[in-house]
Amino acid sequence: MLIRAEDFEAHAHPVLGEPGLPDEMKLHFKELGLAATRNNVECLEIVDECFHCGEKLTTPYIYWQGDPRSISLHPKCAMKLALGLVQDTHEAANGKRAESERQAAMWLELFVSRKASGLEAEEFTSS
């Protein structure tokens, strides 16, 4: 998911904006904690450093929820990591590293096309 600066801004729960909701019901929701002010990232594991390069993160950045740990990346670092994963996956599937990042990306595109067409085979080699 893409994390933006506005995701850290607090906002009231949408239920409080319902025009037909009686005031006593709004108060009841507040007492229960169901209408507390929230932001879009409060349930995420927020870190200050990029998983890939270790430098300070600024928005926007990429966030992936993992178990037991999530990762946060600068957009450029996310691209580098993605290309590295594609190359490693190509090597695992084909027994050798792709000759270039472009070849690895084309191989992944072929795999995605096959999957989208329902032609996904058990093996994901280049053959």
C-alpha positions in Angstrom: 0.0 0.0 0.0 1.1 3.5 -0.7 1.5 5.7 2.5 0.9 9.4 1.9 1.3 12.4 4.3 -2.5 12.8 4.5 -2.8 9.2 5.9 -1.3 10.5 9.2 -3.9 13.2 9.5 -6.6 12.6 12.2 -10.2 12.5 11.2 -13.5 11.8 13.0 -15.1 8.5 12.5 -17.7 8.6 9.6 -20.5 7.6 11.9 -20.4 11.0 13.6 -21.2 12.7 10.3 -24.4 10.8 9.7 -27.2 13.5 9.5 -30.0 11.3 10.9 -28.0 9.9 13.9 -29.4 11.2 17.2 -27.0 13.1 19.4 -27.5 10.6 22.2 -26.4 7.8 19.9 -23.3 9.8 18.9 -22.5 10.3 22.6 -23.0 6.6 23.2 -20.6 5.8 20.4 -18.0 8.2 21.8 -18.4 6.6 25.3 -17.8 3.2 23.8 -14.7 4.5 21.9 -16.2 3.6 18.6 -16.2 7.1 17.3 -12.7 8.1 18.4 -10.6 10.3 16.2 -8.5 8.0 14.0 -6.0 8.2 11.1 -5.5 5.8 8.2 -2.3 4.3 9.5 -2.8 3.8 13.2 -3.1 0.0 12.9 0.1 -0.3 10.9 3.6 -0.9 12.2 5.2 2.5 11.5 8.9 2.6 11.2 11.2 5.5 10.3 13.8 3.7 8.2 13.6 2.1 4.7 13.8 -1.7 4.8 16.1 -1.7 1.8 18.6 1.2 2.3 18.1 2.0 6.0 17.7 5.8 5.3 14.9 7.9 6.8 11.5 7.5 5.2 9.5 10.4 3.9 6.0 10.2 2.3 5.0 8.9 0.0 6.5 5.4 0.7 5.5 1.8 0.1 4.2 -0.3 3.0 3.8 -4.1 3.0 2.2 -5.9 6.0 4.1 -9.0 6.9 4.1 -11.6 9.6 5.7 -11.1 12.1 7.1 -7.8 10.7 6.1 -5.4 8.0 8.4 -3.6 5.6 8.4 0.1 4.5 10.4 1.3 1.5 11.2 4.4 -0.5 9.5 4.0 -4.0 12.9 3.7 -5.7 14.0 1.1 -3.1 10.7 -0.8 -3.7 11.5 -1.0 -7.4 15.1 -2.3 -6.7 13.8 -4.9 -4.3 11.0 -6.0 -6.8 13.6 -6.4 -9.6 15.9 -8.4 -7.3 13.0 -10.6 -6.3 12.1 -11.2 -10.0 15.7 -12.1 -10.8 15.9 -14.5 -7.9 12.6 -16.1 -8.8 13.7 -16.5 -12.4 16.9 -18.2 -11.2 14.9 -20.5 -8.9 12.5 -21.4 -11.7 15.1 -21.8 -14.5 18.3 -22.8 -12.7 20.1 -19.7 -13.9 20.0 -16.0 -13.4 18.3 -13.9 -16.1 20.8 -12.2 -18.5 19.3 -8.8 -17.7 16.6 -7.1 -15.6 14.6 -6.7 -18.8 14.7 -10.4 -19.5 13.6 -11.2 -15.9 10.8 -8.6 -16.2 9.6 -10.1 -19.5 9.7 -13.6 -18.0 7.5 -12.3 -15.1 5.1 -10.6 -17.6 4.8 -13.9 -19.5 4.0 -15.7 -16.2 1.3 -13.0 -15.3 -0.2 -13.3 -18.8 -0.5 -17.1 -18.5 -2.0 -16.8 -15.0 -4.5 -14.2 -16.2 -5.5 -16.4 -19.1 -6.0 -19.4 -16.8 -3.0 -21.2 -18.4 -0.9 -21.2 -15.2 1.1 -24.4 -15.1 2.5 -26.1 -12.0 6.0 -25.1 -13.1 6.8 -21.6 -13.9 9.9 -22.1 -16.1 10.7 -20.2 -19.3 9.9 -23.1 -21.5 
